[in-house]
Amino acid sequence: MKLKILYKYYITKILTCCLLGTIYFQLANAQIVNMESQRYHTDTTGWSGTLSGNLSLTNSGQNIFAANVNAHAQYQAKKNLYLLLGSYGFLKSESKSFIDNAFIHFRYNHKLGDVVRLEAFTQLQENKINKIESRFLTGAGLRFKIISTKKVRLYAASLAMYETEKEQGKMGKITDWRNSSYCSFTYFPNEQTVFITTTYYQPVFVRFKDYRILNESSFKIKANKKIAITINWSYQFDSSPADQVQQSTYNLSTGIELSL
């Protein structure tokens, strides 16, 4: 009887750690936002969007609360695209807050021709795990359609952005001008399968040794028109993070995606 109770106890502990670890990395990796994965590639004009979230309560000696809410709205016109994305998430126990972050991002895309688009964006975020009390970004640049076929899509962009950041526990703010370049590759081997990978590179213009890199890749297999199985990989590197924050983080996850 005691062995059975101990078995259930340790299984609960392991499952709790796995669940919290997954939520932890999903929230912690929100320092750089991959907007490329949030675009709806469609020729249809009008509004589209999603609203999603989760909430959990776990007791393994003490109560642990976790929640994550995401909202996505997009308006497609003939030559213009407006995209708004917001997110808030936290993970905390009764005595300690492990994660608490939020961001809101707005992006405008104007079609200049068959190949070139003008992009402009602004973003406000906070991330306690990375000791970011607040970070404000605004920038603009050009996006290029390099390849666009039924099987392959390849886009690249180079933008300049102004950044002002307040670190936790420090006086004053840090301001920089950064380049924000990205390359996005999408491959459709068949109608049920898609692979997409996007890499961002964000160096400070006057200090190229101070840079950030983000890569996000996903492999999706459609079970039907509404449901798909996904495998997701995310890697982030910051050459100059806040004090006592590690330079690199990564996350490998799998899940189910529901299309509305």
Secondary structure, DSSP 4 states (H G I P E B T S, - for coil): -HHHHHHHHHHHHHHHHHHHHHHHHHHHTTSS--GGGG----S--EEEEEEEEEEEEEESSSEEEEEEEEEEEEEE-SSEEEEEEEEEEEEEESS-EEEEEEEEEEEEEEE-SSSEEEEEEEEEEEEGGGTEEEEEEEEEEEEEEEEE-SSEEEEEEEEEEEEEEEETT-SS-EEEEEEEEEEEEEEEEETTEEEEEEEEEEEETTEEEEEEEEEEEEEEEESSSSEEEEEEEEEEEESS-STT--SEEEEEEEEEEE--
